[in-house]
Amino acid sequence: MKLYYSENSGNSWKIRILLALLEVPCEKIDIDFFGKREHKSPAFLKMNPRGQVPVMEIEGQYFWDSTAQLVYIARKWGGEQWLPTDALGMTEVMHWMAFAQNQVQFGLQWARGMVLKLKPTGDFADMKRQGELGLKIMNQHLQDKDWLAVGRATIADIACYPYVAKSPEGGFDLAAYPNVLAWVKRCESVPKWPQRK
């Protein structure tokens, strides 16, 4: 199994978190985004025509979506802990996985990309609105809960964590969302959770 990733990619970070938590052996190949732009090379585009990281080579197939990669790792090595198989539990987790691909991505992730000049175009005001809505929803949800789904840490938390944790880089103030800030710290206190760089 191989992971093609970039240090600056929050989506890559999700995969590295779960691999670390479950102590799954995986060959990691750091893709040079900003110098050689290896993610746009013909060889890379054969693995992922979208030209993005992370990409995982699993059993001779390439998967370029971090959600699919998290599901595979959780089911293969995580038992029921990280992705439950009962219908309601799985639905709870997937509910927040979808959230990570909406307000978190289109708000927090893209606003950070604009500020750091990783994403050169877009409506920054709309990204801020989407991000603030996402943080407000999470803050309300976490008012009486420690975790996003099923009462424990799951891949739902891992899917949302990187771009929430790095949201101040996009101009968001996590101090205004104390339940979210406490959740970020709770994630980071999970044994073997890799520390932010």
Residue pairs with C-beta under 8 A, 6 or more apart in sequence:
1 24
1 25
1 26
1 27
1 56
1 57
1 58
1 59
2 26
2 27
2 28
2 29
2 56
2 57
3 12
3 15
3 16
3 19
3 26
3 27
3 28
3 29
3 54
3 55
3 56
4 29
4 31
4 44
4 47
4 48
4 53
4 54
4 55
4 56
4 57
5 12
5 15
5 16
5 28
5 29
5 30
5 31
5 53
5 54
6 12
6 30
6 31
6 33
6 39
6 53
6 54
7 30
7 197
8 33
8 118
9 33
9 53
9 54
10 109
10 112
10 162
10 163
10 166
11 52
11 53
11 54
11 66
11 162
12 53
12 54
12 66
13 162
14 54
14 66
14 69
14 70
14 158
14 159
14 161
14 162
15 54
15 56
15 66
15 69
15 70
15 73
16 28
16 194
17 158
17 161
17 162
17 193
17 194
18 24
18 70
18 73
18 74
18 78
18 82
18 155
18 158
19 26
19 73
20 192
20 193
20 194
21 82
21 190
21 192
21 193
22 73
22 77
22 78
22 82
23 192
24 73
24 77
31 38
31 39
31 44
31 53
32 38
33 39
33 53
38 44
39 48
39 51
39 52
39 53
40 51
44 51
44 55
45 51
47 55
47 57
47 62
47 64
48 55
48 62
48 64
50 64
52 64
54 64
54 66
54 69
55 62
55 63
55 64
56 62
56 63
56 64
56 69
56 72
58 69
58 72
63 69
63 72
66 159
67 97
67 100
67 101
67 159
70 83
70 97
70 155
70 158
70 159
71 83
71 155
73 82
74 82
74 83
74 154
74 155
75 83
78 155
81 152
81 154
82 153
82 154
82 155
82 158
83 90
83 93
83 154
83 155
84 90
84 93
84 150
84 154
89 149
89 150
92 149
92 150
92 156
93 149
93 150
93 154
93 155
93 156
94 156
95 149
95 156
96 148
96 149
96 156
96 157
96 159
96 160
97 155
97 156
97 159
99 134
99 137
99 160
100 156
100 159
100 160
100 163
102 130
102 134
103 130
103 131
103 133
103 134
103 137
104 131
104 134
104 159
104 160
104 163
104 164
105 163
106 127
106 130
107 127
107 128
107 129
107 130
107 131
107 132
107 133
107 134
108 130
108 131
108 134
108 135
108 163
108 164
108 166
108 167
108 170
108 172
109 163
109 170
110 119
110 122
110 127
110 170
111 124
111 127
111 128
111 131
111 167
111 170
111 171
111 172
112 118
112 163
112 166
112 167
112 169
112 170
113 119
113 170
114 120
114 122
114 124
114 127
114 170
115 169
115 170
115 171
116 169
127 170
128 171
128 172
131 167
131 170
131 172
132 172
135 164
135 167
135 172
135 174
135 176
135 177
135 180
136 177
138 148
138 160
138 164
138 177
138 179
138 180
138 183
139 177
139 178
139 179
139 180
140 179
141 148
142 148
142 179
142 180
142 182
142 183
143 179
145 151
146 183
146 186
147 153
147 154
147 156
147 157
147 183
147 186
148 154
148 156
148 157
148 160
148 183
149 156
149 157
153 187
153 190
157 183
157 187
158 187
161 184
161 187
164 174
164 180
164 183
164 184
165 184
165 187
165 188
165 196
166 196
167 174
168 174
174 180
174 181
174 184
175 181
187 193
188 195
188 196
